[in-house]
Amino acid sequence: MTGALVAALLLLGAAFMLLAALGLIRLPDLYLRMSATSKAATLGASLILAGAGLHFGTAAVAGRAVVVIVFLFLTAPVAAHAIGRAGYRRGSPLWEGTIADEMREAEARRRDPERRNDA
């Protein structure tokens, strides 16, 4: 029974990692690519780690897997946000299908101190 659960976790994790890789290749701009990779790769890596922790069956390995999973879920969104913000500030173009650009006004307020007081 444990073997089937481990196999399911590993396969599901690998499937999410594959989806992240496909998103990285197929999506049109930096921001959509980051969205795909930060979400799908984090979930995929976490499922693989959970499968590995369950496979080895010791408290030490399972504890380390849980700590790494928590670390991934805490740091991946922050890193993706920082990369996206840096890309925006460097002028990485938005996809032509992008509807809203919420960073434009935030960046204008950041550059112009008088606009900060108006917000």
N, C-alpha and C positions, 0 to 999 in steps of 0.2 A: 504494500500500500504506500509506504513512504517513497519507494522508487518511482511510482507513477506520479506522485505529487512533485517530486524533484524534477522529473522529466517534463512535466507540464510547466513548472516555473521556468526552467531553462529554455524551453521552446517558446514560451510566451515572451520571455525577456529578449530572446534572439529576434523574435518577430518585431518587437518594438524598436530594437536597435536597427533592424532593416528598414522600418518605416522612417526612422530618423535619417538614415543614410539616403533614402529616396527623397525625403524632403529637402535635404541639403543639395541634392543634385537638381531636382525638378522645380523648386520654388524660385520666383523671379528676383527677389531682392534680399538684402542682408537681414532685414527685420523679420520677414517671413521665415527665412532659413533658421534664424536664431530661435524663433518660436518653436519650430518643429524639432530642432535638435535639443533644446533645453528641456522640453517636456517629454518627448518620446525617449530620448536617450537616458534621461534620469530614471524614468520608469523602467526601461529595459535593463539598465545596469542594476537597479534595485531588485528586480525580479531574479536576475541571475545571481546576485549576492544572496538573496533569500534561499534560492535553490541550493547554492553551495553550502550555506550555513546548515540547512536541513540535511543535506547529504552527509556531511561529516559528523553531525549529530553530537558534537561535544559542546559544552557550555561556552568554552573559550572561543571556538570558531563562530558559534551563533552570536555571541555577544559582540565580537568584532564586526560581524556582518551587520548587525543592528546599528552599531555606532557609525559605520561607513554609510549605511542607508540614510540615517538621520543627517549626517554631514552632507550627503549629496542633495537631499531635499532642502536643506537650509542654504547651501551655497550656490547651487546651479541657477536659481532664479536671480539671485543678486549678481552673479557674473554675467548672465545674459543681459540684464538691465544695464550694467556698466558698459558692456561691449556695444549695445545698441545706442546708448547715449553718446559714446565716443564716436561711433560711426555717423551719427546724426551731426555731431559737431564738426566732423571732418568733411561733411558734405556728401555722404553716400546717398545716391539718388533713391527716391521712393519709387515703387512700382506705379505705373501709370493708372492702375486700377485702384489705387489707394484713395479712400473717400475723405478721411480726416487726417489733419496734421496737428495734433494737440501740442507737439513740442515747439511749434513755431512761436506761439504766444509766450510760452514759458521761457524760451531762449531770448525773446525780445525783452521780457521783464528782467531777465538776468543781466542783460547787457546795459539796459537803460535804468538807472536808479530811480528816476522820476516816475516810471511806469509801475514800479513796485508798490508805491503808495496808493495808486489808483485801484489796485486789485482787491 
